[in-house]
């Protein structure tokens, strides 16, 4: 295939998909068991967070994983009653909490919620109204330093106030749980984590989460940067895209670069560095900047480098969302940012082979062929995408690629199939008009 170096600005739906990765891709390799930390009393209000700063990096032996990433099984004969506690950190989540917090009352025995002291809406009032005085709860205010510090404050508060808790769910306020997948009767004292489903805002799609853990008083979060949501540009108000500032992405990068200094080979850190660099690029493009300025080129080079490292170092790990995502976005970078069609084709095919149940890379490979007037290849690739019909309610991330993110009269999976059909017909039409 002929390489082409034309600068192509990504379209709106791809920008939405990129933010989706940043905002709601929640990964299960962020929590680890650490050695016991003595004399910790988080108190009701954390004035500076200094006493919790040790939680911003992992403590102790990482081989004692909670099992989320590795599927590790605990060797324990312990038998006791299951007690499930819901943990959250929140900032300006009045709307999401009023919608979703009541749902957790059916499964959670206790609640521990850390409220960011920058909160300016009625978050505290909603928590009080929903949980009332009879619900076992501990709600405290903390000063944000980084995401691991904040979540570790909640973990320590759980151990301090509810020491008999056997299992925890670490949740976000905007998660709408599929309660049929949160069955306390299926929780045990052998496995480290238990998957469950949450529904997204559209109501058409769900995601399988790995954030229901067997509780240990020494659980600690490893990474400083877990989520990248700003209170004035949250998901409910962010579908118009480009509401975040360049400074907001730099704020994210500060945490990630510290993680990179700790371990430059860590897959989680490499992926998030790459995706944040790309998000910064999309933010610039959204402001109308389409020239390859030195700043833009530096972010392209850095983002590609991080994804390349992730694929080269970890590409053989099976069934990893981070590996698949790295392949997917490295392909995208070659296609749209670098303009190297040969490398883009190679990486798209690698992405397809890695997980044939997902059609993102098939669709973008078909677009690559269309861009290069390889219409037969575009047609064949688009047809292959039709074989993989995503289950209703479990379309995962790629539905944003096809503008299927708003409520429709059909299931989102049908919308995705319809978009792929459109792409196939475009390829067929253009092919049929050739002399």
Buried (B, 14 or more C-beta within 10 A) or exposed (E): BEBBEEEEEBEEBBBBBBBBBBBBBBBBBBBBBBEEBEEBEBBEEBEEBEBBBBBBBBBBEEEBBBBBBEEBEBEEEEEEEBBBBBBBBBBBBBBBBBBBBEBBEEBBBBBBBBBBBEBEBBBBEBBEEBBEEEEBBBBBBBBBBBBBBBBBBBBBBBBBBBEEBBBBBBBBBBBBBBEEBBEBEEBBBEBBBBEBBBBBBBEBBBBBBBBBBBBBBBBBBBBBBBBBBBBEBBBEEBEEBBBBEEEBBEBBBEBBBBBBEBBEEBBBBBBBBBBBBBBBBBBBBBEEBEEEEEEBEEBBBBBBBBBBBBBEBBBEEEEBBBBBBBBBBBBBBBBBBBBBBEBBBBBBBBBBEBBEEBBBBBBBBBBBBBBBEBBEBBBBBBBBBBEBEBEBBBBBBBBBBBBBBEEBEEBBBBBBBEBBBEBBEBBBEBBEEEE
